[in-house]
Amino acid sequence: MKKISLIAPGTNPDYATQEPLNLGLLASYLEAHGVEVSIIDELAGQNIEEELKKFKPDIAGITAVTPLVPDAYRIAELCRKMGIKTVMGGVHASILPEEALQHVDTVVKGEGERALLDIVLDKTTERIVERPYIKNIDEIPPPARHLMQSDFYLRGRDRFPRSYLRFCPPGTKTAAILSSRGCPYACAFCHNTWRGMPCRYNSPERVLLEIRTLMEKYGVGAIFFIEDNLFVNKK
């Protein structure tokens, strides 16, 4: 089985308020299918080259929001020089896959779990890989926080006292939760517009399990629901 490092690029602290749940969910899904995974987080201060040399992955999966794409391409170039296959996903790569392919070997378009698993398992030779969305998102285990720089992110309230976490008392350990995917509306400015995916929700039991784990294992005192639209499911 191939090894994969999932990489969060960038050095701008404005993008390091909450943990990279996107990579955490990809990692937990891959781990559930027997894949060995690491998360390397430049935003949390990790040295990408050093961590790659330690883990020795076969594949580097890089994500980026548009402002951090130059950092993502910089890291992709480093990985390719090290002989590591490069895969890029996220909204920017999904919207501009041909641009991304100038810098990486493969692009994942849209939801990444199934596509990335197929890439790791050598089930595809496509350069742009797109797979159907997962209807029941409870199939995806909670984010692999054991692979993240959790101590760094739990202190986000104190590192950024004027961020959206200012509602928490100082010294409070904070964590983000994503309990749904998608939004039923099609606002022109939003990444949901092109996706063509319905809203999907984690079960209440799954959400409560994640909250309980955050409280008991990590000592979290405040939770931020970082949904596209938390209030769609009124029930």
C-alpha positions in Angstrom: 0.0 0.0 0.0 1.3 3.4 -0.9 1.9 6.1 1.7 0.5 9.6 1.3 1.2 13.0 2.9 -1.6 15.5 2.9 -0.2 19.0 2.9 -1.7 22.4 4.1 0.5 25.1 2.4 1.2 28.7 3.4 2.8 30.9 6.0 0.1 33.6 6.4 -1.3 33.2 9.9 -4.7 34.6 8.8 -5.4 31.2 7.4 -4.4 29.2 10.5 -7.3 30.0 12.8 -8.9 26.6 12.7 -7.6 23.1 12.0 -7.5 21.8 8.4 -10.7 19.7 8.7 -10.6 19.0 4.9 -7.3 17.1 5.3 -8.5 15.5 8.5 -11.5 14.0 6.8 -9.5 12.8 3.8 -7.0 11.3 6.2 -9.6 9.5 8.3 -11.3 8.1 5.1 -8.0 6.8 3.8 -7.0 5.4 7.1 -10.3 3.5 7.3 -9.3 1.8 4.0 -5.8 0.8 5.3 -3.8 3.7 3.8 -0.8 5.1 5.8 -1.3 8.9 6.0 0.5 11.9 7.4 -0.7 15.5 7.6 2.0 18.1 7.1 0.8 21.6 8.0 3.0 24.5 6.9 0.4 27.0 8.4 1.1 25.4 11.8 4.8 25.9 11.4 5.9 22.5 10.1 8.8 22.3 7.7 7.5 20.6 4.6 10.8 19.2 3.3 11.9 17.9 6.7 8.5 16.1 7.3 8.5 14.6 3.8 12.0 13.2 4.3 10.9 11.7 7.6 7.6 10.1 6.3 8.9 9.2 2.8 5.5 9.3 1.1 4.8 8.0 -2.4 2.2 10.7 -3.0 1.7 14.2 -1.8 -1.9 15.5 -1.7 -1.9 19.3 -1.6 -4.9 21.5 -1.0 -5.2 25.3 -1.2 -7.7 28.1 -1.2 -6.9 30.6 -4.0 -4.8 33.1 -2.0 -2.5 30.2 -1.0 -2.2 28.6 -4.4 1.3 30.1 -5.0 2.5 28.3 -1.8 0.8 25.1 -3.0 2.6 25.3 -6.4 5.9 26.0 -4.6 5.4 22.8 -2.5 4.4 20.8 -5.5 7.6 21.7 -7.2 9.6 20.6 -4.1 7.7 17.3 -4.1 8.3 16.6 -7.7 12.1 17.3 -7.2 12.0 14.7 -4.4 10.4 12.2 -6.8 7.0 12.3 -5.0 3.8 12.1 -7.1 1.8 15.3 -6.7 -2.0 15.5 -6.4 -3.9 18.8 -5.9 -7.5 19.2 -4.8 -9.7 21.9 -3.3 -11.9 24.6 -4.7 -9.2 26.4 -6.8 -7.9 23.2 -8.4 -11.5 22.1 -9.1 -12.4 25.3 -10.9 -9.1 25.7 -12.7 -7.9 22.1 -13.2 -5.9 22.9 -16.4 -4.0 25.6 -14.6 -3.2 23.2 -11.7 -2.0 20.5 -14.1 0.8 22.8 -15.1 2.2 22.3 -11.6 1.1 18.8 -10.5 0.7 15.4 -11.8 -3.0 14.8 -11.0 -6.0 17.0 -10.0 -8.9 15.9 -7.9 -12.0 17.8 -9.0 -14.9 18.1 -6.5 -15.2 15.9 -3.4 -12.0 14.2 -2.7 -12.3 11.1 -0.6 -13.2 8.5 -3.3 -11.1 10.1 -5.9 -8.0 10.2 -3.7 -8.5 6.6 -2.6 -8.6 5.4 -6.3 -5.4 7.3 -6.9 -3.6 5.7 -4.0 -4.9 2.3 -5.0 -3.8 2.8 -8.6 -7.3 2.4 -9.8 -7.1 5.3 -12.2 -4.6 6.8 -14.7 -6.7 9.9 -15.3 -5.0 13.3 -14.8 -8.2 14.9 -13.7 -10.1 12.6 -11.4 -13.7 13.2 -10.4 -15.9 10.8 -8.5 -19.6 10.8 -7.4 -20.2 12.5 -4.1 -20.7 10.4 -0.9 -24.4 10.3 -0.2 -24.1 9.2 3.5 -21.3 11.3 5.0 -21.4 9.2 8.2 -19.4 6.8 6.1 -16.5 9.2 6.6 -15.0 8.8 10.1 -14.4 12.0 12.2 -11.4 14.0 11.2 -8.0 12.5 12.0 -7.1 15.0 14.7 -4.4 12.6 15.9 -2.5 13.5 12.7 -3.0 17.3 13.1 -1.0 19.9 15.1 -3.9 19.8 17.6 -2.1 21.8 20.4 -1.5 24.6 18.0 -5.1 24.9 16.8 -6.7 24.4 20.2 -5.1 27.7 21.1 -6.5 29.6 18.2 -8.6 31.8 20.4 -5.5 33.2 22.1 -3.4 33.4 18.9 -6.1 35.4 17.2 -8.0 37.3 19.9 -9.8 39.4 17.2 -10.9 36.5 15.0 -14.4 35.0 14.8 -13.4 33.0 18.0 -13.6 36.2 20.1 -16.9 34.9 21.5 -14.8 32.4 23.6 -13.3 33.4 26.9 -9.5 33.9 26.8 -7.6 30.6 27.5 -10.4 28.5 26.1 -9.4 25.5 24.0 -11.4 25.8 20.8 -12.2 23.4 17.9 -14.1 23.4 14.7 -16.7 20.9 13.6 -18.1 20.3 10.1 -21.4 18.4 10.5 -22.8 18.9 7.0 -21.8 19.4 3.4 -23.2 21.7 0.8 -26.0 24.3 0.6 -29.3 24.3 -1.3 -28.8 27.9 -2.6 -26.7 29.0 -5.6 -25.2 32.4 -4.7 -23.0 33.6 -7.5 -20.1 34.3 -5.2 -20.0 30.9 -3.5 -18.1 27.7 -4.3 -21.3 25.7 -3.9 -22.6 27.2 -7.2 -20.7 24.8 -9.5 -20.7 21.7 -7.4 -24.2 20.3 -8.2 -24.3 18.5 -4.9 -27.2 18.3 -2.4 -27.0 19.1 1.2 -26.0 16.2 3.4 -25.8 16.0 7.1 -24.1 13.9 9.7 -26.4 12.1 12.0 -27.0 13.6 15.5 -25.3 10.6 17.0 -22.1 11.2 14.9 -22.0 14.9 15.8 -22.5 14.2 19.5 -19.7 11.5 19.4 -17.3 14.1 17.9 -18.3 16.7 20.5 -17.8 14.2 23.3 -14.4 13.2 22.0 -13.3 16.9 21.7 -14.3 17.5 25.3 -13.0 14.3 26.9 -9.8 13.8 24.9 -8.7 17.3 24.0 -10.3 19.4 26.8 -12.2 21.6 24.3 -14.4 24.3 25.9 -15.8 25.9 22.8 -16.9 24.6 19.4 -17.3 26.5 16.2 -19.6 25.0 13.6 -17.9 25.9 10.3 -20.8 25.0 8.0 -21.7 26.4 4.7 -25.2 26.9 6.1 -25.8 25.6 9.6 -29.5 26.6 9.7 -30.7 24.8 6.5 -31.8 21.7 8.4 -34.3 23.3 10.8 -35.4 20.0 12.2 
